[in-house]
Amino acid sequence: MADLSALRYAKTHEWSLLDGDVVTVGITQYAVDQLTDVTHLQLPKVGKSVTAAEPCGEIESVKAVFDLYAPVTGTIVEVNPTVEKDPSIINADPYGKGWMFKICLAEGANLDHLMNLEAYQQQIASEGH
Amino acid sequence: MSTLLRTPLYDWHVQHKARMVPFSGWEMPVQYTSILEEHKAVRTFCGVFDISHMGRLVLEGEDAPILLQRLFTNDVNTMKLGQVRYGLLCHEQGGILDDVLVYRLPQFWLMVVNASNRLKILQWIERWKAGYRVTVHDRTFDWAMIAVQGPRAIETHPIAPKLKYYFAELADIPDRPGSQIISRTGYTGEDGYEWILPADQIEQAVFFLTEKQTAWRFGFPVLNCGLGSRDTLRLEAAMPLYGHELNEQIDPIQAGLGWAVKLDKGDFIGRAAIAAKKADPSLPKRVGLELEGKRAARESATVLAGEQIIGQVTSGSYAPTLEKSIAMAYLSPNHAQLGNSVDVDIRGTRTPAKVVKLPFYQRAK
């Protein structure tokens, strides 16, 4: 289990983990619970420039399809080939093997606009009911 | 949320961590653990669905079969005692008001209607029953109903194996004669049964069927299943869903349900209009589509041939058993032939698809 307090969260339910200037991105357990079984992923290609809070792919479950948002601005440097082949890994391990892609931060970009765990938990509590 | 109805199994669902969603005015479980797992359980062993939200209308009185014969597209006069028959209720112009099951039971007739149409159908029956010696009772709330589905399902009830396909039995439970109805019917494309019990008895029945420590009494697991898997199962079996494949503008022939319409049984509401539509080759037809890739075509997605719009998707999903993206759609008849290649617009991307034979999935007999 990843250390959830080390992650930063977008209001669109992506988590981000900063290591140097590379950010690993996945979706949260809450998002997974809402989605139900993931059946298909469309991830951005390596080399693509992405902008914080803009759609960069899609995630599809049996019931519905949702946009994936880039949590930060930068360039895609790696995508997880395993989850593209078997998206059920996202349901099984959203914070570990279920990571989706890595973004190299653009010049001047940062994670300051993202929430910490406590703020994110407050958001999902208010979304809940 | 406060206006949503709850079935007698509501507490059961919540205790078993089901995710509850609004459905046709009811608060229903969409899944317990995983739609894919629940789907697979029904295709391999057995799953249990709460279908108490469906309307259960009892028609009593000597004219009940005469009234039913007027309202129902299928023939009730040829039904044996205990038989269950699928058919439509149509309005005068032939559009479908609902798709229903009619049960011929000792003492009364039962009609099981869609939750979304229960009040409409009650009003419809009320409108036509004048002059007939018939009383109608809505038993939706004092009876509950579950569907037990899967290749091993009938092994979980002593009466089920004795019933022929689409037959039912009205049975006693202790101190309450005639208070359970069990029928060899379902909406998943698998064998199984549907079981009506008094509302206060249903939780005990589901407990008996599914609770972990007792599940293996049958020699196989029995899973709680939600409406999510019910939808993917019925889609693979190409069973229409009211509000998607069926509505008041669609007639039974277009919907591919001509087999449930007996034009030669005598007059019934909508008969003349349906007969006329049957002769009209220009109406869109319900077809099955198999799409390339795994992206699902959702309801309302446009179907194209070149630049021409030729129809619309009514239901679509990733099909867990087939591991393919499938959909049902209405297509103009000159594009509806089996094997025909079309494109489906999935959120702006054209996805190649083929018209395929329905059902997508058929169980081994």
Interface residues (C-beta under 8 A of the other chain):
Chain A: D33 T36 D37 T39 H40 Q42 E58 E60 S61 V62 K63 A64 V65 S88 N91 H129
Chain B: M1 R19 V30 Q31 S34 I35 L36 G228 T232 G293 K294 R295 A296 R298 S317 Y318 P320 R347
